[in-house]
Amino acid sequence: MRILADDLGHLSYVVAGDGPPVVLVHAGIADHRMWDAVVPALAERHTVIRYDLRGFGESAPPTGPFSETDDLRRLLDHLCHERVRLVGASWGGRVAVDFTLTHPDRVRSLALLAPPWPGYHWSADMVAYDEAETLALAAGDLDAAIRVNLDMWLRGPARGWDDVAAVLADRLRGPLRTSLVNQAVVGRHSRGATTGDIAAISVPTLVGIGGLDVADFQDIARRYAAEIPDATLVEFAAAAHLVALDAPTELAAVLGPFLAR
């Protein structure tokens, strides 16, 4: 890992491959390692940049107000990349949207995998998940909070644990624990999502969703695909919320030609 230090701590990042730059932004229950199985295929033709958001993975939790879009801009400046292709998963997808709205001249294309929608009216199932996580954290039961998140985001509502490779849960537990430990301080200091009209996004855009994902996120993905001009919607039938973990080969096969534009 390489380090970009600043007044708020530091961001950790890793670079692989050579060619036009692609930035992969991880989900809010993971870190840069969620892309491990996708990177080799992308790095054959691209410089692939992965970093840990503040308070995730090996990046320090924030010590003051910060913006995810400012962090990404600072990283690109540090690496001397003027324009990049952005790929974001879940919360990382929303970071990618916000960056595109804030710095449209710095994004060549945009791929979003199950991003959230600010202000979305969540279903009863999503509200129950949030309440269960909140109760577990309030009780100091971090293991229970991890189980709640693995059930919702890795297993998903449409399959049992027998249908999920055990190694995936093992791979997520450490990053998830770090994110939960730092959740409060990140939430306290983050300036939140950017306000902007996604219809203003003019770069080629791909929206991906797992066919086994939560119904709310399937609805949200279709909303993004409908409201971003000329966006393409792709469904990964065998994946839940974390497409890069469930279907890395299929994802790489879709991203390859899209990023080559």
PAZAPA-4460 file (N, C-alpha, C; in steps of 0.05 Angstrom, whole numbers, plus 32768, in hexadecimal, padded with zeros to 4 digits):
% residues 261
    n_x    n_y    n_z   ca_x   ca_y   ca_z    c_x    c_y    c_z   seq   type   mol
   8011   7FE8   8000   8000   8000   8000   8011   8019   8000     1      M     A
   8008   802D   7FF2   8015   8047   7FF3   8004   805A   8003     2      R     A
   8010   8070   800D   8003   8082   801F   8002   809E   8014     3      I     A
   7FEB   80AB   8015   7FE8   80C7   800F   7FE1   80D5   8029     4      L     A
   7FF4   80E3   8035   7FF0   80F0   804F   7FE4   810C   804C     5      A     A
   7FD4   8114   805F   7FC9   812F   805F   7FC3   8137   807C     6      D     A
   7FB6   814E   8080   7FB1   8159   809A   7F9D   8148   80AA     7      D     A
   7F8D   8138   809C   7F78   8128   80AA   7F81   810C   80AF     8      L     A
   7F99   8105   80A8   7FA3   80E9   80AB   7FB1   80E0   8092     9      G     A
   7FA7   80CA   8086   7FB2   80C1   806D   7F9F   80AF   805E    10      H     A
   7FA3   80AE   8044   7F94   809B   8033   7FA8   8086   8029    11      L     A
   7FA0   806D   8029   7FB0   8057   801F   7FA6   804F   8004    12      S     A
   7FB8   8049   7FF1   7FB0   8042   7FD6   7FC4   802E   7FCA    13      Y     A
   7FBC   8021   7FB5   7FCC   800E   7FA7   7FC7   8011   7F89    14      V     A
   7FDC   800D   7F79   7FDA   8010   7F5C   7FE5   7FF7   7F4F    15      V     A
   7FD7   7FEE   7F3A   7FE0   7FD7   7F2A   7FDC   7FDC   7F0D    16      A     A
   7FEC   7FD0   7EFC   7FE8   7FD1   7EDF   7FF3   7FEA   7ED2    17      G     A
   7FEC   7FED   7EB8   7FF6   8003   7EA9   7FE2   8009   7E93    18      D     A
   7FDD   8023   7E8E   7FCA   802B   7E7A   7FB8   8041   7E84    19      G     A
   7FA2   8047   7E77   7F90   805B   7E80   7F87   8056   7E9D    20      P     A
   7F85   806A   7EAE   7F7F   8066   7ECA   7F62   805F   7ED0    21      P     A
   7F5E   804C   7EE1   7F44   8044   7EEB   7F45   8045   7F0A    22      V     A
   7F32   8051   7F16   7F31   8052   7F34   7F19   8041   7F3D    23      V     A
   7F1F   802F   7F50   7F0A   801D   7F5B   7F05   8027   7F78    24      L     A
   7EEC   802D   7F7E   7EE4   8037   7F98   7ED3   8022   7FA6    25      V     A
   7EDC   801A   7FBE   7ED0   8003   7FCB   7EB5   8009   7FD9    26      H     A
   7EA7   7FF4   7FE1   7E8E   7FF6   7FEF   7E92   7FFE   800C    27      A     A
   7E7D   8006   8019   7E7F   8010   8035   7E82   7FFB   804A    28      G     A
   7E82   7FE1   8042   7E88   7FCC   8055   7EA1   7FBD   804E    29      I     A
   7EB1   7FC9   803D   7EC9   7FBC   8032   7EE1   7FCF   8032    30      A     A
   7EF6   7FC8   8024   7F0C   7FDA   801E   7F16   7FD3   8002    31      D     A
   7F2E   7FDD   7FFB   7F38   7FDA   7FE0   7F3A   7FBD   7FD7    32      H     A
   7F3C   7FAB   7FEB   7F40   7F8E   7FE4   7F28   7F81   7FD8    33      R     A
   7F11   7F8E   7FDA   7EF9   7F82   7FCE   7EFC   7F7F   7FAF    34      M     A
   7F0F   7F8D   7FA3   7F13   7F8D   7F87   7F29   7F79   7F7E    35      W     A
   7F34   7F6A   7F91   7F4B   7F59   7F8B   7F47   7F47   7F73    36      D     A
   7F30   7F3B   7F71   7F2C   7F27   7F5B   7F26   7F34   7F40    37      A     A
   7F21   7F4E   7F40   7F1A   7F5D   7F28   7F33   7F6A   7F1C    38      V     A
   7F46   7F72   7F2D   7F5D   7F82   7F25   7F6E   7F75   7F10    39      V     A
   7F75   7F5B   7F12   7F88   7F50   7EFE   7F7E   7F54   7EE1    40      P     A
   7F65   7F50   7EDC   7F5A   7F53   7EC1   7F5B   7F70   7EB8    41      A     A
   7F54   7F82   7ECA   7F54   7F9F   7EC3   7F70   7FAA   7EBF    42      L     A
   7F83   7F9F   7ECF   7F9F   7FAA   7ECF   7FAE   7FA2   7EB6    43      A     A
   7FA2   7F90   7EA6   7FAF   7F89   7E8C   7FAF   7FA0   7E79    44      E     A
   7F9C   7FB3   7E7C   7F9A   7FC9   7E69   7F98   7FE4   7E77    45      R     A
   7F97   7FE4   7E91   7F93   7FFE   7EA0   7FA5   8000   7EB8    46      H     A
   7FAA   8019   7EC0   7FB6   801E   7EDA   7F9F   801E   7EEE    47      T     A
   7F9E   800A   7EFF   7F88   8007   7F11   7F8F   8011   7F2D    48      V     A
   7F80   8025   7F36   7F85   8033   7F4F   7F6F   802B   7F63    49      I     A
   7F77   8021   7F7A   7F64   801B   7F8F   7F6D   802A   7FA8    50      R     A
   7F5B   8034   7FB8   7F62   8041   7FD1   7F4D   803B   7FE6    51      Y     A
   7F55   803E   7FFF   7F42   803B   8015   7F37   8056   801D    52      D     A
   7F1D   8058   801D   7F10   8070   8026   7F18   8075   8043    53      L     A
   7F16   808E   804C   7F1E   8095   8068   7F0E   8084   807C    54      R     A
   7F1D   8078   808E   7F11   8067   80A3   7F0C   804A   809A    55      G     A
   7F15   8044   8082   7F12   8028   8077   7F2E   801D   8072    56      F     A
   7F2F   8002   8073   7F49   7FF5   806C   7F60   8001   807B    57      G     A
   7F74   800A   806C   7F8D   8015   8078   7F8D   8033   8078    58      E     A
   7F78   8040   806F   7F76   805D   8071   7F6D   8066   808D    59      S     A
   7F7A   807A   8097   7F74   8083   80B3   7F58   808F   80B4    60      A     A
   7F4A   808C   80CB   7F31   809A   80CE   7F35   80B8   80CF    61      P     A
   7F22   80C7   80C6   7F25   80E4   80C5   7F28   80F1   80E0    62      P     A
   7F37   8107   80E2   7F39   8116   80FB   7F2B   8130   80F9    63      T     A
   7F1D   8135   80E3   7F0E   814E   80DF   7EFC   814C   80C7    64      G     A
   7EED   8161   80C0   7EDB   8160   80A9   7EEA   8159   808F    65      P     A
   7EDE   8148   807F   7EEA   8140   8066   7ED5   813A   8051    66      F     A
   7EDD   8139   8039   7ECB   8132   8023   7ED7   811B   8013    67      S     A
   7EC7   8106   800D   7ED1   80F0   7FFD   7ED9   80FA   7FE1    68      E     A
   7ECB   810D   7FD6   7ED2   8117   7FBC   7EED   8126   7FBC    69      T     A
   7EF1   8135   7FD2   7F0B   8143   7FD4   7F22   812F   7FD7    70      D     A
   7F1D   811A   7FE6   7F31   8105   7FE9   7F39   80F9   7FCF    71      D     A
   7F25   80F2   7FBE   7F2A   80E6   7FA4   7F39   80FA   7F92    72      L     A
   7F31   8113   7F92   7F3F   8127   7F82   7F5C   8129   7F8B    73      R     A
   7F60   812A   7FA5   7F7B   812C   7FAF   7F8D   8114   7FA7    74      R     A
   7F81   80FC   7FA7   7F8F   80E4   7F9F   7F96   80E6   7F81    75      L     A
   7F83   80EE   7F70   7F89   80F0   7F54   7F9E   8105   7F4E    76      L     A
   7F9D   811B   7F5C   7FB2   8130   7F59   7FCD   8124   7F61    77      D     A
   7FCE   8116   7F77   7FE7   810A   7F80   7FF2   80F7   7F6C    78      H     A
   7FE1   80E8   7F5E   7FEA   80D5   7F4A   7FEC   80E1   7F2E    79      L     A
   7FE6   80FA   7F2C   7FE9   8109   7F12   7FD6   80FD   7EFC    80      C     A
   7FBE   80F6   7F04   7FAA   80ED   7EF1   7F94   8102   7EEE    81      H     A
   7F92   810D   7ED6   7F7F   8123   7ED1   7F63   8118   7ECE    82      E     A
   7F60   8102   7EBE   7F46   80F6   7EBA   7F48   80D8   7EBE    83      R     A
   7F33   80CD   7ECA   7F34   80B0   7ED0   7F18   80A3   7ECA    84      V     A
   7F19   8089   7EC8   7F00   8079   7EC8   7EFA   8071   7EE5    85      R     A
   7EE2   8075   7EED   7EDB   8070   7F09   7EC8   8058   7F0B    86      L     A
   7ECE   8046   7F1E   7EBD   8030   7F24   7EB8   8030   7F42    87      V     A
   7E9F   8031   7F4A   7E98   8031   7F66   7E83   801D   7F6E    88      G     A
   7E87   8010   7F85   7E74   7FFC   7F8F   7E66   8006   7FA8    89      A     A
   7E4B   8004   7FA8   7E3B   800C   7FBF   7E42   8029   7FC7    90      S     A
   7E4A   802D   7FE0   7E51   8049   7FE8   7E67   8054   7FD7    91      W     A
   7E79   8043   7FCE   7E8E   804D   7FBB   7E82   8056   7FA1    92      G     A
   7E6B   804B   7F99   7E5D   8054   7F82   7E53   8070   7F85    93      G     A
   7E49   8075   7F9D   7E3F   8090   7FA2   7E55   80A4   7FA3    94      R     A
   7E6C   809C   7FAE   7E84   80AE   7FAD   7E8B   80B4   7F90    95      V     A
   7E8A   80A0   7F7F   7E90   80A4   7F63   7E7C   80B7   7F55    96      A     A
   7E63   80B4   7F5C   7E4F   80C7   7F51   7E54   80E3   7F5A    97      V     A
   7E5A   80E6   7F74   7E5F   8101   7F7F   7E77   810D   7F72    98      D     A
   7E8C   80FD   7F6E   7EA4   8108   7F62   7E9F   8110   7F45    99      F     A
   7E8F   8101   7F37   7E88   8107   7F1B   7E78   8121   7F1A   100      T     A
   7E66   8125   7F2C   7E56   813E   7F2D   7E67   8156   7F34   101      L     A
   7E7A   8152   7F46   7E8B   8168   7F4F   7EA1   816E   7F3C   102      T     A
   7EAD   8159   7F30   7EC4   815D   7F1E   7EBF   814F   7F03   103      H     A
   7EAB   8158   7EF4   7EA4   8149   7EDB   7EBA   8148   7EC6   104      P     A
   7ECC   815C   7EC8   7EE2   815C   7EB4   7EF8   8148   7EBB   105      D     A
   7EF6   813A   7ED2   7F0A   8127   7EDA   7F02   810A   7ED7   106      R     A
   7EEA   8106   7ECD   7EDF   80EB   7ECA   7EDA   80E4   7EAD   107      V     A
   7EE5   80CE   7EA4   7EE2   80C6   7E88   7ECA   80B3   7E85   108      R     A
   7EC6   80A1   7E99   7EAF   8090   7E99   7EA9   8087   7EB5   109      S     A
   7E91   807D   7EBA   7E88   8078   7ED5   7E79   805D   7ED6   110      L     A
   7E82   804B   7EE8   7E74   8032   7EEC   7E6B   8030   7F09   111      A     A
   7E52   802B   7F0D   7E46   802B   7F28   7E3A   8010   7F2E   112      L     A
   7E42   8004   7F44   7E38   7FEA   7F4C   7E28   7FEC   7F66   113      L     A
   7E0E   7FEC   7F63   7DFB   7FED   7F7A   7E00   8005   7F8C   114      A     A
   7E01   801D   7F81   7E05   8035   7F91   7DEC   803C   7FA1   115      P     A
   7DEE   8049   7FB8   7DD6   8053   7FC6   7DCC   806D   7FB9   116      P     A
   7DB4   8074   7FC1   7DA7   808D   7FB7   7DA2   809E   7FCF   117      W     A
   7DAE   80B6   7FD2   7DA9   80C7   7FE9   7D8B   80CD   7FEC   118      P     A
   7D81   80CA   8004   7D65   80D0   800A   7D51   80BB   8001   119      G     A
   7D5B   80A4   7FFA   7D49   808E   7FF1   7D37   8085   8008   120      Y     A
   7D1E   807F   8001   7D0B   8075   8015   7D0F   8057   8018   121      H     A
   7D1E   804F   802C   7D26   8033   802F   7D0E   8021   8038   122      W     A
   7D0F   8008   802F   7CFB   7FF5   8036   7CFC   7FED   8053   123      S     A
   7CE8   7FDE   805C   7CE8   7FD4   8078   7D00   7FC2   807D   124      A     A
   7D07   7FB2   8069   7D1E   7FA0   806D   7D38   7FB0   8072   125      D     A
   7D3C   7FC5   8063   7D54   7FD5   8066   7D53   7FE4   8081   126      M     A
   7D3C   7FED   8089   7D3A   7FFB   80A3   7D40   7FE7   80BA   127      V     A
   7D37   7FCE   80B7   7D3C   7FBA   80CB   7D5A   7FB3   80CC   128      A     A
   7D67   7FB2   80B5   7D84   7FAE   80B5   7D92   7FC4   80C4   129      Y     A
   7D8B   7FDD   80BE   7D98   7FF3   80CB   7D94   7FF3   80E9   130      D     A
   7D7C   7FED   80F1   7D76   7FEC   810E   7D86   7FD5   811B   131      E     A
   7D89   7FBE   810E   7D98   7FA8   811A   7DB5   7FAF   811D   132      A     A
   7DC1   7FBC   8109   7DDC   7FC5   810B   7DE0   7FD9   8121   133      E     A
   7DCE   7FED   8122   7DCF   8002   8137   7DCE   7FF6   8153   134      T     A
   7DBC   7FE3   8157   7DB9   7FD6   8171   7DD2   7FC7   8179   135      L     A
   7DDE   7FB8   8165   7DF6   7FA9   816B   7E0D   7FBB   8172   136      A     A
   7E10   7FD1   8164   7E26   7FE3   8169   7E22   7FF1   8184   137      L     A
   7E09   7FF8   818A   7E03   8005   81A4   7E09   7FF3   81BB   138      A     A
   7E05   7FD9   81B7   7E0B   7FC5   81CC   7E29   7FBE   81CD   139      A     A
   7E38   7FC9   81BB   7E55   7FC2   81BA   7E5A   7FA7   81AE   140      G     A
   7E47   7F9B   81A0   7E4A   7F80   8195   7E52   7F83   8178   141      D     A
   7E6C   7F86   8173   7E76   7F8A   8158   7E72   7F71   8147   142      L     A
   7E75   7F5A   8153   7E71   7F41   8144   7E55   7F3F   8139   143      D     A
   7E41   7F47   814A   7E25   7F46   8141   7E21   7F5A   812A   144      A     A
   7E2D   7F72   812C   7E2A   7F85   8117   7E36   7F7B   80FD   145      A     A
   7E4C   7F6D   80FF   7E59   7F61   80E7   7E47   7F4C   80DA   146      I     A
   7E3A   7F3C   80EB   7E28   7F27   80E0   7E10   7F34   80D2   147      R     A
   7E06   7F49   80DE   7DEF   7F57   80D1   7DF7   7F61   80B6   148      V     A
   7E0E   7F6D   80B3   7E17   7F77   809A   7E1E   7F62   8085   149      N     A
   7E2A   7F4C   808E   7E30   7F36   807C   7E16   7F2A   8072   150      L     A
   7E02   7F27   8083   7DE8   7F1C   807B   7DDB   7F2E   8065   151      D     A
   7DDC   7F48   8069   7DCF   7F5A   8057   7DDE   7F5D   803C   152      M     A
   7DF8   7F62   803E   7E07   7F6B   8027   7E16   7F55   8018   153      W     A
   7E1E   7F40   8026   7E2C   7F2A   8019   7E19   7F14   8011   154      L     A
   7E0B   7F09   8025   7DF8   7EF4   801F   7DE0   7EFF   800F   155      R     A
   7DD5   7F15   8019   7DBE   7F21   800C   7DA4   7F13   8012   156      G     A
   7D8D   7F1D   8009   7D73   7F13   8011   7D6A   7EFA   8001   157      P     A
   7D79   7EF3   7FEC   7D6E   7EDF   7FD9   7D7D   7EC4   7FDA   158      A     A
   7D90   7EC1   7FED   7D9E   7EA8   7FEE   7DA7   7EA1   800B   159      R     A
   7DAE   7E88   800F   7DB8   7E80   8029   7DD7   7E80   802A   160      G     A
   7DE2   7E7C   8041   7DFF   7E7D   8044   7E0C   7E65   8035   161      W     A
   7DFE   7E50   8031   7E09   7E39   8022   7E0F   7E41   8005   162      D     A
   7E02   7E57   7FFC   7E06   7E60   7FE0   7E1C   7E75   7FDD   163      D     A
   7E29   7E7B   7FF3   7E3E   7E8F   7FF3   7E59   7E83   7FFB   164      V     A
   7E6D   7E88   7FEC   7E88   7E7D   7FF2   7E91   7E87   800D   165      A     A
   7E99   7E75   801F   7EA0   7E7D   803A   7EB8   7E90   803A   166      A     A
   7EC9   7E8E   8027   7EE1   7E9F   8026   7ED9   7EBC   8022   167      V     A
   7EC2   7EC2   8016   7EBA   7EDE   8012   7EB3   7EEB   802D   168      L     A
   7EA5   7EDD   803E   7E9E   7EE7   8059   7EB8   7EEC   8069   169      A     A
   7ECA   7ED8   8067   7EE4   7EDB   8075   7EF3   7EF4   806B   170      D     A
   7EF2   7EF9   8051   7F00   7F0F   8045   7EF5   7F2A   804E   171      R     A
   7EDB   7F2A   8054   7ECD   7F44   805A   7ECE   7F4B   8078   172      L     A
   7ED1   7F37   8089   7ECE   7F3D   80A6   7EE2   7F52   80B0   173      R     A
   7EFB   7F50   80A8   7F0F   7F64   80B1   7F08   7F80   80A8   174      G     A
   7F05   7F84   808E   7EFE   7F9F   8084   7EE4   7FA9   8090   175      P     A
   7ED0   7F97   8093   7EB6   7FA0   809F   7EBA   7FA8   80BB   176      L     A
   7ECA   7F9A   80CB   7ECF   7FA2   80E6   7EDB   7FBD   80E8   177      R     A
   7EEF   7FC2   80D6   7EFC   7FDD   80D6   7EE7   7FF3   80D0   178      T     A
   7ED6   7FEE   80BC   7EC3   8002   80B4   7EAF   8008   80CB   179      S     A
   7EA7   7FF3   80D9   7E94   7FF7   80EF   7EA1   8005   8107   180      L     A
   7EBA   7FFF   810C   7EC8   800C   8122   7ECA   802A   811D   181      V     A
   7ECF   8031   8103   7ED3   804D   80FC   7EBA   805B   80F2   182      N     A
   7EA3   804D   80F2   7E8B   8057   80E6   7E82   8072   80F2   183      Q     A
   7E83   8074   810C   7E79   808C   8119   7E8A   80A5   8113   184      A     A
   7EA5   80A1   8114   7EB6   80B8   810F   7EB5   80C0   80F1   185      V     A
   7EB3   80AD   80E0   7EB0   80B3   80C3   7E96   80C3   80BE   186      V     A
   7E80   80B9   80C9   7E67   80C6   80C6   7E66   80E2   80D2   187      G     A
   7E74   80E6   80E8   7E75   8100   80F5   7E84   8115   80E4   188      R     A
   7E99   810C   80D6   7EAA   811F   80C8   7EA4   8121   80AA   189      H     A
   7E97   810D   809F   7E91   810E   8082   7E7D   8124   807B   190      S     A
   7E83   8132   8066   7E70   8147   805C   7E59   813C   804D   191      R     A
   7E59   8122   8048   7E42   8115   803C   7E42   8117   801D   192      G     A
   7E2B   810E   8012   7E29   810C   7FF5   7E26   8128   7FE9   193      A     A
   7E2F   812A   7FD0   7E2D   8143   7FC1   7E10   8146   7FB6   194      T     A
   7E06   815E   7FB7   7DEC   8164   7FAB   7DF0   816B   7F8E   195      T     A
   7DE3   815D   7F7C   7DE6   8162   7F60   7DD2   8152   7F50   196      G     A
   7DCE   815A   7F37   7DBB   814D   7F26   7DCA   8137   7F16   197      D     A
   7DC4   811E   7F1B   7DD2   8109   7F0D   7DCC   8109   7EEF   198      I     A
   7DB7   8117   7EE7   7DB1   8119   7ECA   7DC7   812A   7EBC   199      A     A
   7DD7   8138   7ECC   7DED   8148   7EC1   7E05   8137   7EBA   200      A     A
   7E06   811E   7EC3   7E1D   810D   7EBD   7E1D   8107   7E9F   201      I     A
   7E33   810D   7E92   7E33   810A   7E75   7E48   80F6   7E6B   202      S     A
   7E56   80E9   7E7D   7E6A   80D5   7E75   7E5D   80BA   7E71   203      V     A
   7E69   80A7   7E62   7E5E   808C   7E60   7E5A   8080   7E7C   204      P     A
   7E43   8075   7E81   7E3D   806B   7E9C   7E31   804F   7E9B   205      T     A
   7E3C   803D   7EAB   7E31   8022   7EAE   7E27   801F   7ECB   206      L     A
   7E10   8014   7ECE   7E04   800F   7EE9   7E01   7FF0   7EEB   207      V     A
   7E0E   7FE5   7EFF   7E0C   7FC8   7F04   7DFD   7FC1   7F1D   208      G     A
   7DEE   7FAC   7F1D   7DDF   7FA3   7F34   7DDF   7F85   7F36   209      I     A
   7DE1   7F7A   7F4E   7DDF   7F5D   7F51   7DC2   7F54   7F51   210      G     A
   7DBC   7F3F   7F43   7DA1   7F34   7F42   7D97   7F2A   7F5C   211      G     A
   7DA9   7F25   7F6F   7DA2   7F1B   7F8A   7DA4   7F31   7F9F   212      L     A
   7DA7   7F4A   7F97   7DAB   7F60   7FA9   7D90   7F67   7FB6   213      D     A
   7D92   7F78   7FCB   7D7A   7F83   7FD8   7D69   7F92   7FC4   214      V     A
   7D4E   7F8F   7FC7   7D3C   7F9B   7FB4   7D3F   7FB9   7FB2   215      A     A
   7D45   7FC6   7FC8   7D49   7FE3   7FC8   7D5F   7FEB   7FB4   216      D     A
   7D75   7FDC   7FB5   7D8C   7FE3   7FA4   7D87   7FDC   7F87   217      F     A
   7D77   7FC8   7F82   7D6F   7FC2   7F66   7D5E   7FD9   7F5B   218      Q     A
   7D4C   7FE4   7F6C   7D3C   7FFB   7F63   7D4E   8013   7F5F   219      D     A
   7D61   8018   7F71   7D73   802F   7F6F   7D84   802D   7F56   220      I     A
   7D8E   8015   7F50   7D9F   8012   7F38   7D8F   801A   7F1F   221      A     A
   7D76   8011   7F1E   7D66   8018   7F07   7D60   8036   7F05   222      R     A
   7D5F   8042   7F1C   7D5B   805F   7F1C   7D73   806E   7F12   223      R     A
   7D8B   8065   7F1A   7DA3   8071   7F10   7DA5   806D   7EF1   224      Y     A
   7D9F   8055   7EE8   7DA1   804F   7ECC   7D8D   805F   7EBC   225      A     A
   7D76   8065   7EC8   7D62   8074   7EB9   7D68   8092   7EB9   226      A     A
   7D74   809C   7ECE   7D77   80B9   7ED0   7D92   80C4   7EC6   227      E     A
   7DA6   80B3   7EC4   7DC0   80BB   7EB9   7DBE   80B7   7E9A   228      I     A
   7DC1   80CB   7E8B   7DBD   80C9   7E6E   7DCE   80B2   7E61   229      P     A
   7DC0   80A2   7E52   7DCD   808C   7E42   7DDC   8078   7E54   230      D     A
   7DD5   8076   7E6D   7DE2   8062   7E7E   7DD9   8046   7E76   231      A     A
   7DEB   8033   7E7B   7DE5   8016   7E75   7DE2   8007   7E8F   232      T     A
   7DCD   7FF8   7E92   7DC8   7FE7   7EA9   7DD0   7FCA   7EA4   233      L     A
   7DE0   7FBF   7EB6   7DE9   7FA3   7EB3   7DE2   7F94   7ECD   234      V     A
   7DD5   7F7D   7ECA   7DCE   7F6D   7EE1   7DE0   7F55   7EE2   235      E     A
   7DEB   7F50   7EFA   7DFC   7F39   7EFF   7DEB   7F25   7F0F   236      F     A
   7DE0   7F11   7F00   7DCB   7F00   7F0B   7DD3   7EF1   7F24   237      A     A
   7DEC   7EE8   7F26   7DF5   7ED7   7F3D   7E01   7EE7   7F54   238      A     A
   7E00   7F02   7F53   7E0C   7F12   7F67   7DF7   7F1F   7F79   239      A     A
   7E00   7F24   7F92   7DF0   7F34   7FA5   7DFA   7F51   7FA4   240      A     A
   7DFE   7F5E   7FBB   7E05   7F7A   7FBA   7E22   7F7F   7FB1   241      H     A
   7E34   7F6D   7FB8   7E50   7F71   7FB2   7E58   7F62   7F99   242      L     A
   7E53   7F6D   7F82   7E58   7F60   7F69   7E75   7F58   7F65   243      V     A
   7E87   7F69   7F6E   7EA4   7F63   7F6B   7EAD   7F4B   7F7A   244      A     A
   7E9E   7F43   7F8F   7EA5   7F2B   7F9E   7E96   7F13   7F93   245      L     A
   7E7D   7F16   7F8C   7E6C   7F00   7F83   7E72   7EF8   7F66   246      D     A
   7E78   7F0B   7F55   7E7A   7F05   7F38   7E91   7F15   7F2C   247      A     A
   7EAA   7F11   7F36   7EC1   7F21   7F2C   7EC7   7F1C   7F0F   248      P     A
   7EC4   7F04   7F06   7ECB   7EFE   7EEA   7EB6   7F0B   7ED7   249      T     A
   7E9D   7F09   7EDE   7E88   7F16   7ECE   7E8B   7F34   7ECF   250      E     A
   7E92   7F3F   7EE6   7E95   7F5C   7EE8   7EAC   7F66   7ED7   251      L     A
   7EC3   7F58   7ED8   7EDA   7F60   7EC8   7ED3   7F5E   7EAA   252      A     A
   7EC4   7F4A   7EA3   7EBC   7F47   7E86   7EAB   7F5E   7E7D   253      A     A
   7E9B   7F69   7E8F   7E8A   7F80   7E88   7E9A   7F9A   7E89   254      V     A
   7EAB   7F9D   7E9D   7EBA   7FB6   7EA0   7ECF   7FB9   7E8A   255      L     A
   7EDB   7FA3   7E81   7EF0   7FA4   7E6D   7EE9   7FB5   7E55   256      G     A
   7ED4   7FAE   7E46   7ECD   7FBD   7E2E   7EC2   7FD9   7E35   257      P     A
   7EB4   7FDB   7E4C   7EAA   7FF5   7E54   7EC0   8009   7E59   258      F     A
   7ED5   8001   7E68   7EEB   8013   7E6E   7EFC   8019   7E56   259      L     A
   7EFA   8008   7E42   7F0B   800C   7E2A   7F00   8022   7E18   260      A     A
   7EE9   802C   7E1E   7EDD   8041   7E0D   7EEF   805A   7E0D   261      R     A
***
